[in-house]
Amino acid sequence: MPSNIFQETDYREIVLRLEELHAHNQRKWGTMNTTEMLKHCSKQLELALGKIEQNGVEGSFVMRTSFGKWIGLYGLPWFRGLSTPEKMNVKKSNDEIASFAIEKSLLLSLLKEVLENRSLNPHPFFGSLSQKDWGRLIWKHLDHHLRQFNG
């Protein structure tokens, strides 16, 4: 079964990897530092929880089809340099980024909140997602960025 944030063992694994992440971890690709990456990942959860508004539908319509969702969430590994929803792009936003410790704490707190909130908003690229698909997307997104920083 594919990893999913709503599965206890997968959730605990991601939390452990986040807890072991340090501000000095060097990226393998991309432009974000570890603190910016934590903020970026928090923004995904804030979008899911409705804490920040989306700009509407973004990305290719194919990603909102059953086939596109399956490919993006289950079929293929994510490659480096994927596009990101506008509200999640910390390099282009004017969002204030706190210290590494605060951003890590916020992300861990938002993860707990997602687990308690079973009704999540549509995603800007994928549209409406089932709880299972949201759990897979969150896990895959966090895994992608933790691998970026050896986490």
LOKEPA-973738 format. One record per residue (C-alpha): residue number from 1; chain; x, y, z. Coordinates in steps of 0.05 Angstrom, whole numbers, plus 5000, padded with zeros to 4 digits. Layout:
N
<seq: NUM mol: A X: X Y: Y Z: Z>
...
END
This chain:
151
<seq: 1 mol: A X: 5000 Y: 5000 Z: 5000>
<seq: 2 mol: A X: 5029 Y: 5069 Z: 4982>
<seq: 3 mol: A X: 5052 Y: 5112 Z: 5039>
<seq: 4 mol: A X: 4999 Y: 5159 Z: 5066>
<seq: 5 mol: A X: 5001 Y: 5211 Z: 5123>
<seq: 6 mol: A X: 4936 Y: 5181 Z: 5151>
<seq: 7 mol: A X: 4970 Y: 5114 Z: 5164>
<seq: 8 mol: A X: 5001 Y: 5115 Z: 5233>
<seq: 9 mol: A X: 5068 Y: 5084 Z: 5214>
<seq: 10 mol: A X: 5076 Y: 5131 Z: 5154>
<seq: 11 mol: A X: 5058 Y: 5192 Z: 5196>
<seq: 12 mol: A X: 5108 Y: 5172 Z: 5251>
<seq: 13 mol: A X: 5163 Y: 5162 Z: 5199>
<seq: 14 mol: A X: 5152 Y: 5231 Z: 5169>
<seq: 15 mol: A X: 5150 Y: 5264 Z: 5238>
<seq: 16 mol: A X: 5215 Y: 5229 Z: 5257>
<seq: 17 mol: A X: 5248 Y: 5252 Z: 5192>
<seq: 18 mol: A X: 5224 Y: 5323 Z: 5205>
<seq: 19 mol: A X: 5249 Y: 5322 Z: 5276>
<seq: 20 mol: A X: 5318 Y: 5299 Z: 5252>
<seq: 21 mol: A X: 5323 Y: 5355 Z: 5201>
<seq: 22 mol: A X: 5370 Y: 5412 Z: 5219>
<seq: 23 mol: A X: 5378 Y: 5483 Z: 5193>
<seq: 24 mol: A X: 5447 Y: 5467 Z: 5167>
<seq: 25 mol: A X: 5424 Y: 5410 Z: 5121>
<seq: 26 mol: A X: 5447 Y: 5426 Z: 5051>
<seq: 27 mol: A X: 5399 Y: 5419 Z: 4993>
<seq: 28 mol: A X: 5413 Y: 5369 Z: 4937>
<seq: 29 mol: A X: 5373 Y: 5410 Z: 4887>
<seq: 30 mol: A X: 5329 Y: 5471 Z: 4881>
<seq: 31 mol: A X: 5335 Y: 5541 Z: 4911>
<seq: 32 mol: A X: 5301 Y: 5536 Z: 4979>
<seq: 33 mol: A X: 5340 Y: 5530 Z: 5044>
<seq: 34 mol: A X: 5313 Y: 5484 Z: 5099>
<seq: 35 mol: A X: 5272 Y: 5539 Z: 5133>
<seq: 36 mol: A X: 5240 Y: 5561 Z: 5067>
<seq: 37 mol: A X: 5224 Y: 5488 Z: 5052>
<seq: 38 mol: A X: 5189 Y: 5480 Z: 5119>
<seq: 39 mol: A X: 5148 Y: 5543 Z: 5105>
<seq: 40 mol: A X: 5132 Y: 5517 Z: 5035>
<seq: 41 mol: A X: 5107 Y: 5450 Z: 5064>
<seq: 42 mol: A X: 5066 Y: 5487 Z: 5117>
<seq: 43 mol: A X: 5033 Y: 5527 Z: 5062>
<seq: 44 mol: A X: 5008 Y: 5463 Z: 5030>
<seq: 45 mol: A X: 4975 Y: 5442 Z: 5095>
<seq: 46 mol: A X: 4946 Y: 5512 Z: 5105>
<seq: 47 mol: A X: 4915 Y: 5508 Z: 5035>
<seq: 48 mol: A X: 4886 Y: 5440 Z: 5052>
<seq: 49 mol: A X: 4857 Y: 5465 Z: 5118>
<seq: 50 mol: A X: 4829 Y: 5529 Z: 5087>
<seq: 51 mol: A X: 4874 Y: 5575 Z: 5128>
<seq: 52 mol: A X: 4896 Y: 5611 Z: 5065>
<seq: 53 mol: A X: 4855 Y: 5622 Z: 5003>
<seq: 54 mol: A X: 4874 Y: 5592 Z: 4937>
<seq: 55 mol: A X: 4880 Y: 5633 Z: 4873>
<seq: 56 mol: A X: 4833 Y: 5585 Z: 4839>
<seq: 57 mol: A X: 4851 Y: 5529 Z: 4793>
<seq: 58 mol: A X: 4924 Y: 5525 Z: 4771>
<seq: 59 mol: A X: 4964 Y: 5477 Z: 4729>
<seq: 60 mol: A X: 4943 Y: 5431 Z: 4673>
<seq: 61 mol: A X: 4871 Y: 5406 Z: 4670>
<seq: 62 mol: A X: 4900 Y: 5336 Z: 4661>
<seq: 63 mol: A X: 4922 Y: 5337 Z: 4734>
<seq: 64 mol: A X: 4849 Y: 5344 Z: 4756>
<seq: 65 mol: A X: 4828 Y: 5282 Z: 4718>
<seq: 66 mol: A X: 4827 Y: 5213 Z: 4750>
<seq: 67 mol: A X: 4886 Y: 5193 Z: 4706>
<seq: 68 mol: A X: 4926 Y: 5256 Z: 4723>
<seq: 69 mol: A X: 4913 Y: 5247 Z: 4798>
<seq: 70 mol: A X: 4935 Y: 5175 Z: 4794>
<seq: 71 mol: A X: 4999 Y: 5191 Z: 4756>
<seq: 72 mol: A X: 5016 Y: 5249 Z: 4803>
<seq: 73 mol: A X: 5000 Y: 5214 Z: 4868>
<seq: 74 mol: A X: 5013 Y: 5140 Z: 4855>
<seq: 75 mol: A X: 5042 Y: 5126 Z: 4786>
<seq: 76 mol: A X: 5107 Y: 5165 Z: 4779>
<seq: 77 mol: A X: 5160 Y: 5191 Z: 4826>
<seq: 78 mol: A X: 5165 Y: 5267 Z: 4828>
<seq: 79 mol: A X: 5223 Y: 5298 Z: 4792>
<seq: 80 mol: A X: 5263 Y: 5358 Z: 4813>
<seq: 81 mol: A X: 5238 Y: 5427 Z: 4793>
<seq: 82 mol: A X: 5164 Y: 5412 Z: 4791>
<seq: 83 mol: A X: 5120 Y: 5473 Z: 4789>
<seq: 84 mol: A X: 5085 Y: 5494 Z: 4853>
<seq: 85 mol: A X: 5019 Y: 5528 Z: 4867>
<seq: 86 mol: A X: 5027 Y: 5603 Z: 4872>
<seq: 87 mol: A X: 5007 Y: 5607 Z: 4945>
<seq: 88 mol: A X: 5059 Y: 5555 Z: 4963>
<seq: 89 mol: A X: 5117 Y: 5590 Z: 4927>
<seq: 90 mol: A X: 5158 Y: 5621 Z: 4984>
<seq: 91 mol: A X: 5207 Y: 5652 Z: 4935>
<seq: 92 mol: A X: 5152 Y: 5694 Z: 4902>
<seq: 93 mol: A X: 5108 Y: 5709 Z: 4962>
<seq: 94 mol: A X: 5117 Y: 5764 Z: 5012>
<seq: 95 mol: A X: 5105 Y: 5716 Z: 5070>
<seq: 96 mol: A X: 5149 Y: 5727 Z: 5130>
<seq: 97 mol: A X: 5191 Y: 5666 Z: 5146>
<seq: 98 mol: A X: 5207 Y: 5654 Z: 5219>
<seq: 99 mol: A X: 5266 Y: 5617 Z: 5249>
<seq: 100 mol: A X: 5280 Y: 5545 Z: 5230>
<seq: 101 mol: A X: 5255 Y: 5521 Z: 5299>
<seq: 102 mol: A X: 5190 Y: 5560 Z: 5293>
<seq: 103 mol: A X: 5176 Y: 5537 Z: 5222>
<seq: 104 mol: A X: 5190 Y: 5465 Z: 5240>
<seq: 105 mol: A X: 5144 Y: 5470 Z: 5301>
<seq: 106 mol: A X: 5089 Y: 5501 Z: 5258>
<seq: 107 mol: A X: 5094 Y: 5446 Z: 5205>
<seq: 108 mol: A X: 5089 Y: 5391 Z: 5258>
<seq: 109 mol: A X: 5029 Y: 5426 Z: 5289>
<seq: 110 mol: A X: 4995 Y: 5433 Z: 5222>
<seq: 111 mol: A X: 5007 Y: 5359 Z: 5208>
<seq: 112 mol: A X: 4970 Y: 5342 Z: 5273>
<seq: 113 mol: A X: 4914 Y: 5388 Z: 5253>
<seq: 114 mol: A X: 4907 Y: 5354 Z: 5185>
<seq: 115 mol: A X: 4901 Y: 5287 Z: 5220>
<seq: 116 mol: A X: 4843 Y: 5314 Z: 5262>
<seq: 117 mol: A X: 4808 Y: 5349 Z: 5204>
<seq: 118 mol: A X: 4781 Y: 5298 Z: 5156>
<seq: 119 mol: A X: 4749 Y: 5350 Z: 5109>
<seq: 120 mol: A X: 4804 Y: 5383 Z: 5068>
<seq: 121 mol: A X: 4796 Y: 5435 Z: 5013>
<seq: 122 mol: A X: 4810 Y: 5423 Z: 4939>
<seq: 123 mol: A X: 4882 Y: 5428 Z: 4916>
<seq: 124 mol: A X: 4900 Y: 5482 Z: 4864>
<seq: 125 mol: A X: 4929 Y: 5431 Z: 4816>
<seq: 126 mol: A X: 4891 Y: 5366 Z: 4832>
<seq: 127 mol: A X: 4823 Y: 5395 Z: 4850>
<seq: 128 mol: A X: 4779 Y: 5356 Z: 4898>
<seq: 129 mol: A X: 4815 Y: 5299 Z: 4931>
<seq: 130 mol: A X: 4791 Y: 5242 Z: 4975>
<seq: 131 mol: A X: 4820 Y: 5237 Z: 5045>
<seq: 132 mol: A X: 4863 Y: 5179 Z: 5020>
<seq: 133 mol: A X: 4890 Y: 5220 Z: 4962>
<seq: 134 mol: A X: 4903 Y: 5281 Z: 5006>
<seq: 135 mol: A X: 4941 Y: 5236 Z: 5054>
<seq: 136 mol: A X: 4982 Y: 5208 Z: 4997>
<seq: 137 mol: A X: 4996 Y: 5278 Z: 4968>
<seq: 138 mol: A X: 5019 Y: 5305 Z: 5035>
<seq: 139 mol: A X: 5064 Y: 5245 Z: 5048>
<seq: 140 mol: A X: 5093 Y: 5248 Z: 4977>
<seq: 141 mol: A X: 5105 Y: 5323 Z: 4982>
<seq: 142 mol: A X: 5140 Y: 5318 Z: 5049>
<seq: 143 mol: A X: 5181 Y: 5258 Z: 5027>
<seq: 144 mol: A X: 5203 Y: 5295 Z: 4964>
<seq: 145 mol: A X: 5228 Y: 5355 Z: 5004>
<seq: 146 mol: A X: 5259 Y: 5314 Z: 5060>
<seq: 147 mol: A X: 5299 Y: 5276 Z: 5007>
<seq: 148 mol: A X: 5319 Y: 5344 Z: 4980>
<seq: 149 mol: A X: 5354 Y: 5357 Z: 5046>
<seq: 150 mol: A X: 5377 Y: 5287 Z: 5063>
<seq: 151 mol: A X: 5320 Y: 5279 Z: 5113>
END
